[in-house]
Amino acid sequence: MARTFFVYIMASRSRVLYLGITNSIRRRNREHKERHPGTFTAKHRCTSLVLCETYNSPTSAIAREKQLKGWTRAKKIALIEKANPNWRDLSEDWGKPISPPTAFPTPPQKSS
């Protein structure tokens, strides 16, 4: 069975960044949001998931994490703003029910 690995960036309101890797983005995101005492993300309130990339191998994910950690802050911000210009918390809708559309559009009628 194939596994998925994630390289992600969490941000605070003041845009302090935390970059990490995990094999369970939902669990790791929850851990950051719980703000466990003594952690970097708790201290700096990095609770918004602003970037998330998926990889099929741990080797690829680790290589990408190392690459991003070597980037300047400005380059990381440019990457986030390209993928998520409003810095929206990508996890904010997780677990919410998906509402079906209330009406389907009617196709245009051909005139005779």
Backbone hydrogen bonds, N-H to C=O, Kabsch-Sander energy under -0.5 kcal/mol:
donor,donor_aa,acceptor,acceptor_aa,energy
5,F,55,Y,-2.9
6,F,22,T,-3.3
7,V,53,E,-2.1
8,Y,20,G,-2.4
9,I,51,L,-2.3
10,M,18,Y,-2.9
11,A,48,S,-2.3
12,S,16,V,-1.6
15,R,12,S,-1.6
18,Y,10,M,-2.4
20,G,8,Y,-2.4
22,T,6,F,-2.1
28,R,24,S,-2.5
29,N,25,I,-2.5
30,R,26,R,-2.2
31,E,27,R,-2.3
32,H,28,R,-2.1
33,K,29,N,-2.3
34,E,30,R,-1.9
35,R,32,H,-1.2
36,H,31,E,-0.7
39,T,36,H,-1.4
43,K,39,T,-2.5
44,H,40,F,-2.4
45,R,41,T,-0.6
45,R,42,A,-0.5
46,C,41,T,-1.9
47,T,11,A,-0.9
47,T,45,R,-1.3
48,S,11,A,-2.1
49,L,47,T,-0.6
50,V,9,I,-2.4
50,V,48,S,-0.9
51,L,9,I,-1.3
53,E,7,V,-3.0
55,Y,5,F,-2.7
61,A,57,S,-1.9
62,I,58,P,-2.8
63,A,59,T,-2.2
64,R,60,S,-2.2
65,E,61,A,-2.6
66,K,62,I,-2.5
67,Q,63,A,-2.2
68,L,64,R,-2.9
69,K,65,E,-2.5
70,G,66,K,-1.1
70,G,67,Q,-0.7
71,W,67,Q,-0.5
71,W,68,L,-1.2
76,K,72,T,-2.0
77,I,73,R,-2.6
78,A,74,A,-2.1
79,L,75,K,-1.9
80,I,76,K,-2.4
81,E,77,I,-2.9
82,K,78,A,-1.7
83,A,79,L,-1.9
84,N,80,I,-3.5
87,W,84,N,-2.3
90,L,49,L,-3.4
90,L,88,R,-0.8
92,E,89,D,-1.8
94,W,91,S,-1.5
96,K,93,D,-1.8
99,S,97,P,-0.6
